[in-house]
Amino acid sequence: MGEGGHITRAEPATDEVKSPVLLACLQEMAQTWTMVGIDAGSKVIVPLTFEGQMAQWTVKVADAPARGPAAGKHSAAPGGPPFSVKVLIDEATMRARQASMSLLMVSPANRIAMHKHPGAEILYVLSGHARVLGPPGTAPEKVGEGTALFIPPNMPHVIENMVRSAPVSMLQIFAPTGPERVYAIRPTPRTGRVRGHPRRRPRAGRGALHRRLDRQAVALPGGSSKGHARVFLDEATTGSNAASLTIIEAEPGAELGRQSNESAALMFVREGAGHVTVGSDKFAFGGEQAIHIPENQPHAVKFGDKTVLVEVFAPAGPEQRFKKSGKAKAE
């Protein structure tokens, strides 16, 4: 406690919820509390009880804590912290079971060294340029802004930023959930400076990388001319039904009608605004915000501003409605 009952510092005595997003929110809010009648220098323990509920649909990037070595501190020149990550959607934050979504940033001329996951991984580059290398016999993939890349299960790979002047920012989707836990359990996985090729390449775990740059745009379902969608990754392009990725560009007033899918929907709003109705709940969204709609949950989306939205279905399937809505234009 500080002078006048103002709280100067807050930290958890115990944390049984294990939600970094909730903890960061509480610590920030505690700085605004006032406790009259308590001497400066005193320590006060306030027990708080939380009950998990399914009404946690969204999180803003700004509210998610950064993890990793010297998290969030990047330099425009080589030599800074190798990476940072913000876990936006996972089992702890939103009870996600089918897939997780994180915001991964790799510093200039740095890499996340050779590793693999038991499930599928999708990368979608928001800004910058990166290179992903696989096992012997797999050609390196250069990925830039607006590129989606599918990495099959158990495929060893390296994620590296070859640019020496700017970080690369990307969405990282794991289907099913699980690998994102390493950021909390072991926040400093093997990293390295980029000096050409990886130090070693495993001989096992061959696979294939699938990337999609431009896909044909189709009108949004319902005959609306106020927006279109591009299905970047689906079972037809990756050979896997683990997850799909679609880019939606919507004009003000466009809608995605009420629907319920057996797949979970994970959305990332790059820019724009609107609102989502989930069951009887209605909430607004804006840019730099992640949304999770659990499987078999009726929902609808209405766009208030021009919006660019990344939508992931896990498992893949519901994205096929975009293909059936009819061709709008090729770009």
C-alpha positions in Angstrom: 0.0 0.0 0.0 1.1 3.6 -0.7 0.0 6.9 0.7 -3.7 7.7 0.8 -4.8 4.1 0.4 -3.5 3.8 -3.2 -2.1 0.5 -4.3 1.5 0.8 -5.6 2.2 -2.8 -6.5 0.1 -6.0 -6.9 1.2 -9.5 -7.4 -0.4 -13.0 -6.9 0.1 -14.7 -3.6 -1.3 -17.9 -5.2 -2.7 -18.5 -8.7 -4.9 -21.5 -9.2 -6.7 -20.2 -12.3 -3.5 -20.3 -14.4 -4.8 -17.7 -16.9 -2.1 -15.2 -17.8 -4.7 -12.9 -19.5 -6.8 -12.8 -16.3 -3.8 -12.2 -14.1 -2.5 -9.4 -16.2 -6.0 -7.8 -16.2 -6.2 -8.0 -12.4 -2.8 -6.6 -11.8 -3.6 -3.6 -14.0 -7.0 -3.0 -12.4 -5.5 -3.2 -8.9 -3.5 -0.1 -9.6 -6.7 1.8 -9.7 -8.1 0.6 -6.4 -8.1 2.6 -3.2 -8.3 1.1 0.3 -9.0 3.9 2.9 -7.7 3.5 6.4 -4.7 1.2 5.7 -1.2 2.5 6.5 1.3 3.1 3.8 3.8 0.2 3.5 1.2 -2.3 4.6 0.6 -5.5 2.6 -3.0 -6.6 2.0 -4.0 -10.0 0.8 -7.4 -10.0 -1.1 -8.9 -13.4 -1.8 -10.7 -13.5 -5.2 -12.7 -16.4 -6.5 -13.5 -16.9 -10.2 -15.7 -19.5 -11.9 -15.0 -20.5 -15.4 -17.8 -19.8 -17.9 -18.3 -20.1 -21.6 -19.0 -16.4 -22.1 -15.3 -15.6 -22.7 -15.4 -15.1 -26.5 -12.7 -12.6 -27.2 -9.3 -11.0 -26.2 -7.5 -7.9 -27.4 -3.9 -8.3 -28.5 -3.0 -5.4 -26.2 -4.4 -7.3 -23.2 -2.6 -10.5 -23.7 0.8 -10.8 -21.9 3.9 -11.3 -24.0 6.0 -14.3 -23.3 9.5 -15.4 -24.3 13.0 -14.1 -23.6 12.8 -10.4 -22.9 9.2 -10.6 -24.2 8.0 -7.7 -26.3 11.3 -5.9 -26.6 12.4 -5.9 -30.2 15.2 -4.0 -31.9 15.3 -2.9 -35.5 18.9 -4.3 -35.6 20.2 -7.8 -35.1 21.2 -8.8 -31.6 17.9 -8.3 -29.7 15.7 -10.9 -28.0 15.1 -13.7 -30.5 11.3 -13.8 -30.2 8.2 -13.0 -28.2 4.7 -14.5 -28.3 1.2 -13.7 -27.1 -1.1 -16.7 -26.6 -4.5 -15.3 -27.6 -6.8 -18.4 -27.7 -6.1 -21.6 -25.8 -7.6 -23.9 -23.3 -6.7 -21.7 -20.3 -8.1 -18.4 -21.8 -11.2 -19.5 -23.7 -11.5 -23.3 -23.1 -10.5 -23.9 -26.7 -10.1 -27.6 -27.5 -9.9 -27.9 -31.2 -7.1 -25.3 -31.9 -5.1 -22.5 -30.4 -4.0 -19.1 -31.8 -0.9 -17.1 -30.9 0.7 -14.0 -32.1 4.4 -14.8 -32.8 7.1 -12.2 -33.5 10.6 -13.2 -34.5 13.3 -10.5 -34.2 15.5 -9.5 -37.1 18.0 -12.1 -38.2 16.8 -14.6 -35.6 15.2 -18.1 -35.7 13.3 -20.7 -33.8 15.5 -23.7 -34.3 14.5 -27.1 -35.7 11.5 -28.6 -33.9 8.2 -30.5 -34.5 4.7 -30.9 -33.1 2.4 -33.9 -32.9 -0.4 -31.9 -34.5 -0.7 -29.6 -37.5 0.5 -26.0 -37.5 -0.6 -23.1 -39.7 1.4 -19.8 -40.0 -0.2 -16.7 -41.4 2.2 -13.7 -41.9 0.8 -10.4 -40.8 3.9 -8.3 -41.5 7.5 -8.9 -42.5 9.2 -11.7 -44.3 10.3 -15.1 -43.0 11.6 -18.4 -44.3 10.5 -21.9 -43.1 12.9 -24.8 -43.7 11.9 -28.5 -43.4 13.7 -31.8 -43.5 16.0 -32.9 -46.3 14.3 -33.0 -49.6 11.9 -30.2 -48.7 12.4 -26.9 -50.5 12.6 -23.8 -48.2 9.4 -21.7 -48.2 9.7 -17.9 -48.2 6.6 -16.4 -46.7 5.7 -12.7 -46.7 2.8 -10.6 -45.6 -0.6 -12.2 -46.5 0.9 -15.7 -46.9 -0.5 -18.8 -45.3 1.6 -21.9 -44.7 0.5 -25.4 -43.5 3.0 -27.6 -41.7 1.9 -31.2 -41.3 2.1 -33.1 -38.0 5.5 -34.4 -36.9 7.3 -32.5 -39.6 10.6 -30.9 -38.3 10.9 -27.3 -39.3 12.7 -24.0 -38.6 11.1 -20.6 -38.5 13.5 -17.8 -39.3 13.5 -14.1 -40.0 16.2 -13.5 -42.7 15.6 -9.8 -42.7 18.1 -7.8 -40.6 16.1 -4.6 -40.3 12.6 -5.6 -39.1 10.8 -8.3 -37.1 8.3 -10.7 -38.7 4.9 -11.0 -37.1 2.6 -14.0 -37.7 -0.4 -15.9 -36.4 0.5 -19.4 -35.2 -2.3 -21.9 -35.1 -2.0 -25.3 -33.6 -4.6 -28.0 -34.3 -5.3 -29.5 -31.9 -4.2 -27.4 -28.9 -1.1 -28.3 -26.9 2.1 -27.0 -28.3 1.4 -23.5 -27.2 1.8 -24.6 -23.6 5.6 -24.6 -24.1 5.6 -20.8 -24.0 4.4 -21.0 -20.4 6.3 -24.1 -19.3 9.5 -23.5 -21.1 9.5 -19.9 -22.3 12.9 -20.0 -24.0 12.8 -22.8 -26.6 15.9 -23.3 -28.7 16.6 -20.2 -30.8 19.5 -19.0 -32.8 21.0 -16.3 -34.9 20.6 -16.6 -38.7 23.9 -17.4 -40.4 22.6 -19.3 -43.4 21.2 -22.8 -43.0 20.2 -24.6 -39.7 23.0 -26.2 -37.8 21.5 -29.7 -38.2 18.6 -31.3 -40.1 16.9 -34.5 -38.9 16.7 -37.5 -41.2 13.2 -38.5 -40.1 9.8 -36.9 -40.3 9.6 -36.0 -44.0 6.5 -34.0 -45.0 5.4 -31.2 -47.2 4.8 -27.6 -46.7 1.8 -26.0 -48.4 1.6 -22.3 -49.0 -1.1 -20.1 -50.6 -0.6 -16.5 -51.6 -3.6 -15.5 -53.8 -6.8 -17.4 -54.0 -9.9 -16.6 -56.1 -12.3 -14.3 -54.2 -15.9 -15.5 -53.8 -18.9 -13.6 -52.6 -20.0 -13.9 -49.0 -22.9 -16.4 -48.4 -26.4 -15.0 -48.7 -25.9 -13.2 -52.0 -24.3 -10.2 -50.4 -22.2 -8.0 -52.7 -20.7 -6.2 -49.6 -17.8 -8.6 -49.2 -15.8 -11.6 -50.3 -13.7 -14.4 -49.0 -10.6 -16.3 -50.1 -10.2 -19.9 -48.9 -6.4 -20.1 -48.6 -6.0 -23.5 -46.9 -8.5 -26.4 -46.7 -8.4 -30.2 -47.0 -8.2 -29.9 -50.8 -5.0 -27.9 -50.7 -3.3 -29.5 -47.6 -4.5 -33.1 -47.7 -5.5 -32.7 -44.0 -8.8 -31.8 -42.3 -7.0 -30.5 -39.2 -7.8 -26.9 -39.9 -8.6 -24.4 -42.7 -7.8 -20.7 -43.1 -9.9 -18.1 -44.9 -9.5 -14.4 -45.4 -12.7 -12.4 -45.3 -12.9 -8.8 -46.5 -16.2 -7.2 -45.7 -17.7 -3.8 -46.4 -19.9 -1.9 -43.8 -23.2 -3.6 -43.4 -22.1 -7.0 -44.6 -23.2 -10.0 -42.5 -22.4 -13.6 -41.9 -25.7 -15.1 -41.1 -26.5 -17.2 -38.0 -24.9 -20.6 -38.1 -23.7 -23.5 -35.9 -20.8 -25.7 -36.9 -19.3 -28.9 -35.5 -16.0 -27.1 -35.9 -14.6 -24.4 -33.6 -14.1 -21.0 -35.3 -11.0 -18.9 -34.4 -11.0 -15.4 -35.8 -8.4 -12.6 -35.9 -9.5 -9.1 -36.8 -6.7 -7.4 -38.6 -8.7 -4.1 -39.1 -12.3 -3.0 -38.9 -15.2 -3.2 -36.5 -18.5 -4.9 -35.9 -20.2 -7.2 -33.5 -20.8 -10.9 -32.9 -23.9 -12.5 -31.5 -23.2 -15.8 -29.8 -26.4 -17.4 -28.5 -28.0 -14.5 -26.6 -24.7 -12.7 -26.0 -23.7 -9.8 -28.2 -20.3 -8.1 -28.1 -18.4 -5.6 -30.2 -15.0 -6.2 -31.8 -12.3 -4.1 -33.4 -8.9 -4.4 -34.9 -6.1 -6.4 -33.3 -8.6 -8.7 -31.6 -9.0 -12.5 -31.4 -12.4 -14.3 -31.2 -13.2 -17.9 -30.3 -16.5 -19.5 -31.1 -16.7 -23.1 -29.7 -18.1 -25.9 -31.7 -21.9 -26.3 -32.0 -22.4 -22.7 -30.7 -24.9 -20.7 -32.8 -23.4 -17.3 -33.8 -23.7 -14.5 -36.4 -21.4 -11.6 -37.4 -22.2 -8.1 -38.6 -19.6 -5.7 -39.9 -19.9 -2.0 -39.1 -16.7 -0.8 -40.8 -14.6 -2.2 -43.6 -13.0 -5.3 -42.1 -10.3 -7.7 -42.8 -10.7 -10.9 -40.9 -8.7 -14.2 -40.7 -11.0 -17.1 -39.9 -9.8 -20.6 -39.0 -12.0 -23.6 -38.7 -10.8 -26.7 -36.7 -11.4 -29.2 -38.0 -11.8 -28.0 -41.6 -15.2 -28.1 -43.4 -17.4 -25.1 -42.7 -15.2 -23.0 -45.0 -16.7 -24.8 -48.0 -19.8 -22.7 -47.8 -17.7 -19.8 -49.2 -16.8 -21.9 -52.3 -20.5 -22.7 -52.8 -21.6 -19.1 -52.6 -20.5 -18.3 -56.2 -17.5 -16.6 -57.8 -17.2 -12.9 -57.3 -14.0 -12.0 -59.0 -10.4 -13.2 -59.4 -7.6 -11.2 -57.9 
